[in-house]
Amino acid sequence: MFKQTMIGLVGAAALGMGFVSSAEAVSFVSTTGLADADQTITFDEFVFDPGTPITNEYSSLGVEFSPTVFYSPQPSSAPGIQGNSIGNFFFTNQNPFSILFNDIQSAAVFGFATNSGNTTFTALLDSVVVESFSNATDLVSPTAFFGFTDILFDEIQIEIAANSGLDFGLLDNLQTKAPSQSVPEPASMLGLLTIGAVAAGGALKKKASA
């Protein structure tokens, strides 16, 4: 058995034109998370062995993952990652992968660390792209929180493009916020919907069989 070392910022951009509420859709890139989140999932709520496949284990907290991701595939002290996390790599690598929300959200932000490269974040509602942006991601930058605010969505797809080709990432501190009255509910929003065409610490390592 051997380990592939993930080495380690900026690749392809995918732009999506989508509907917006009265507030303009916002991609979120920051050194901190949301100030007014309804919930923060730290992945310490339910603890598993490192590398355990994760799909619906956090469904009671409102989120699932597709395809399978893995529980704390390796320790990391990267900004935005504290303690346990979920990753898209262990014996296999899932890229892209999605956060699936049980209910429609108006904001979701999370700490995210990858080998140096670029990551594309895409918000979808009923499998239709609402908004998308691409940003540099790595293991050392304090700008380590990403997501969306002021739009409605029920999925965030994450696609990593590392400079090394080792497209591995860790996700932690997942914050969510439900729609307020200022954001239209889906039934009243249908007539407004406009669909756009288009879409520190240490190296992360993938476990693989010889």
C-alpha positions as CSV (number, residue, x, y, z in Angstrom):
1,M,0.0,0.0,0.0
2,F,1.3,3.5,-0.7
3,K,0.3,7.1,-0.2
4,Q,0.2,9.8,-2.9
5,T,1.2,13.1,-1.4
6,M,-1.0,16.0,-2.3
7,I,1.1,19.0,-3.2
8,G,0.0,22.0,-3.5
9,L,-3.8,28.0,-6.4
10,V,-6.1,29.0,-9.7
11,G,-7.8,27.2,-12.8
12,A,-11.1,27.4,-14.7
13,A,-14.0,29.7,-14.0
14,A,-17.6,28.7,-14.5
15,L,-20.1,31.5,-14.5
16,G,-23.8,30.9,-14.0
17,M,-26.5,33.5,-14.6
18,G,-29.4,32.9,-12.2
19,F,-32.4,34.4,-10.6
20,V,-31.9,36.7,-7.7
21,S,-34.2,37.9,-4.9
22,S,-34.5,41.6,-4.0
23,A,-30.9,41.4,-2.8
24,E,-28.4,40.5,-5.5
25,A,-26.9,37.0,-5.4
26,V,-23.6,37.0,-3.6
27,S,-20.7,34.6,-3.7
28,F,-19.1,34.4,-0.3
29,V,-15.3,34.4,0.1
30,S,-13.9,35.5,3.5
31,T,-11.6,34.8,6.4
32,T,-14.5,34.1,8.7
33,G,-17.9,32.5,8.4
34,L,-21.4,33.9,8.6
35,A,-22.2,36.2,11.5
36,D,-25.9,35.2,11.5
37,A,-26.0,31.5,10.7
38,D,-28.9,29.4,11.9
39,Q,-26.7,26.4,12.4
40,T,-23.0,25.3,12.2
41,I,-22.1,21.7,11.6
42,T,-18.6,20.9,12.9
43,F,-18.7,17.2,12.2
44,D,-18.1,16.5,15.9
45,E,-21.9,16.0,16.3
46,F,-21.5,12.4,15.2
47,V,-18.0,10.9,15.3
48,F,-16.8,8.1,13.0
49,D,-13.5,6.3,12.4
50,P,-11.2,8.2,9.9
51,G,-12.0,7.3,6.4
52,T,-15.6,6.2,7.1
53,P,-17.8,6.8,4.0
54,I,-20.3,9.6,4.6
55,T,-23.5,10.1,2.7
56,N,-26.6,10.6,4.9
57,E,-25.1,10.3,8.3
58,Y,-25.8,14.0,9.0
59,S,-29.2,14.1,7.5
60,S,-30.8,14.8,10.9
61,L,-28.8,18.1,10.8
62,G,-30.2,18.9,7.3
63,V,-27.4,17.9,5.0
64,E,-26.3,14.9,3.0
65,F,-23.4,14.3,0.6
66,S,-23.2,12.9,-2.9
67,P,-21.3,10.9,-4.1
68,T,-19.7,9.4,-0.9
69,V,-17.3,11.5,0.9
70,F,-15.1,10.4,3.9
71,Y,-14.8,11.3,7.5
72,S,-11.6,13.0,8.6
73,P,-9.4,11.4,6.0
74,Q,-6.4,13.0,7.6
75,P,-5.7,15.6,10.3
76,S,-5.2,19.2,9.2
77,S,-4.6,22.6,10.9
78,A,-5.4,24.5,7.7
79,P,-7.5,27.7,8.3
80,G,-11.2,26.9,8.4
81,I,-10.5,23.3,9.4
82,Q,-10.7,22.5,13.1
83,G,-10.8,19.0,14.5
84,N,-12.9,16.6,12.5
85,S,-13.9,17.3,8.9
86,I,-15.1,15.6,5.8
87,G,-13.0,15.1,2.7
88,N,-13.4,13.9,-0.9
89,F,-10.5,11.5,-0.7
90,F,-9.4,8.3,1.0
91,F,-9.0,5.1,-1.0
92,T,-10.9,6.8,-3.9
93,N,-11.3,10.5,-4.9
94,Q,-14.8,12.0,-5.5
95,N,-14.5,15.2,-7.6
96,P,-16.9,16.9,-8.1
97,F,-19.0,16.2,-5.0
98,S,-22.1,17.9,-3.7
99,I,-23.6,19.1,-0.4
100,L,-27.3,18.3,-0.6
101,F,-29.6,20.3,1.8
102,N,-32.8,18.7,3.0
103,D,-34.5,22.2,2.9
104,I,-34.0,25.2,0.6
105,Q,-31.3,27.6,2.0
106,S,-30.7,31.3,1.5
107,A,-27.1,31.1,2.6
108,A,-24.5,28.4,3.3
109,V,-20.8,28.9,4.0
110,F,-18.0,26.5,5.0
111,G,-14.3,26.2,5.8
112,F,-12.5,24.6,2.8
113,A,-8.9,23.6,2.2
114,T,-7.3,22.0,-0.8
115,N,-3.9,21.4,-2.4
116,S,-3.0,24.7,-4.1
117,G,-5.2,25.3,-7.1
118,N,-8.6,26.5,-8.0
119,T,-12.1,25.4,-6.8
120,T,-15.4,26.0,-8.5
121,F,-18.5,26.4,-6.3
122,T,-21.9,26.0,-7.9
123,A,-25.3,26.6,-6.2
124,L,-28.3,24.7,-7.7
125,L,-32.0,24.6,-7.0
126,D,-33.8,21.5,-8.2
127,S,-30.7,20.6,-10.2
128,V,-30.7,23.9,-12.1
129,V,-27.7,26.2,-11.7
130,V,-28.4,29.4,-9.8
131,E,-25.0,30.8,-9.3
132,S,-21.3,29.7,-9.7
133,F,-17.9,31.1,-9.0
134,S,-14.3,30.0,-9.0
135,N,-11.7,30.9,-6.4
136,A,-8.1,30.1,-5.4
137,T,-8.0,27.5,-2.6
138,D,-5.0,26.1,-0.7
139,L,-3.9,24.9,2.7
140,V,-2.4,28.1,4.2
141,S,-4.5,31.2,3.1
142,P,-6.6,32.7,5.9
143,T,-9.2,33.3,3.2
144,A,-10.7,29.9,3.8
145,F,-14.5,30.3,4.0
146,F,-16.6,29.9,0.8
147,G,-20.3,29.7,-0.1
148,F,-23.3,31.7,-1.2
149,T,-25.7,34.2,0.4
150,D,-28.9,35.9,-0.7
151,I,-30.1,33.3,-3.2
152,L,-32.2,30.2,-2.9
153,F,-30.6,26.8,-3.4
154,D,-30.7,23.2,-2.2
155,E,-27.3,22.0,-3.4
156,I,-23.8,23.2,-3.6
157,Q,-21.5,21.3,-6.0
158,I,-17.7,21.6,-5.4
159,E,-15.1,20.9,-8.1
160,I,-11.4,21.1,-7.3
161,A,-8.7,21.7,-9.8
162,A,-5.3,21.4,-8.0
163,N,-2.1,22.5,-9.7
164,S,-0.6,19.1,-8.8
165,G,-3.6,17.2,-10.3
166,L,-4.3,15.8,-6.8
167,D,-7.8,17.2,-6.4
168,F,-8.3,16.6,-2.7
169,G,-10.1,18.8,-0.2
170,L,-11.3,19.0,3.4
171,L,-14.6,20.7,4.5
172,D,-15.5,21.8,8.0
173,N,-17.7,24.3,9.9
174,L,-20.6,24.1,7.5
175,Q,-23.0,27.1,8.3
176,T,-26.5,27.3,7.0
177,K,-29.3,29.9,7.0
178,A,-32.9,29.4,6.1
179,P,-34.8,31.9,3.8
180,S,-36.3,34.9,5.5
181,Q,-39.4,36.8,4.4
182,S,-37.2,39.0,2.2
183,V,-36.3,36.0,0.0
184,P,-39.2,34.6,-2.0
185,E,-40.4,31.1,-1.5
186,P,-40.1,28.7,-4.5
187,A,-43.8,28.9,-5.4
188,S,-43.7,32.7,-5.8
189,M,-40.3,32.6,-7.3
190,L,-41.1,30.5,-10.3
191,G,-42.1,33.4,-12.4
192,L,-38.9,35.2,-11.6
193,L,-36.6,32.4,-12.4
194,T,-34.1,33.1,-15.1
195,I,-31.8,30.3,-16.1
196,G,-28.3,31.0,-17.3
197,A,-26.5,28.8,-19.7
198,V,-23.0,27.7,-18.2
199,A,-22.2,26.6,-15.8
200,A,-1.6,25.3,7.6
201,G,-1.0,22.7,7.3
202,G,0.8,20.0,5.5
203,A,0.0,18.2,2.3
204,L,-3.2,16.2,2.0
205,K,-2.6,12.6,1.2
206,K,-4.7,10.0,-0.7
207,K,-4.6,6.4,0.5
208,A,-4.5,3.9,-2.3
209,S,-3.8,0.2,-2.7
210,A,-0.7,-0.9,-4.4
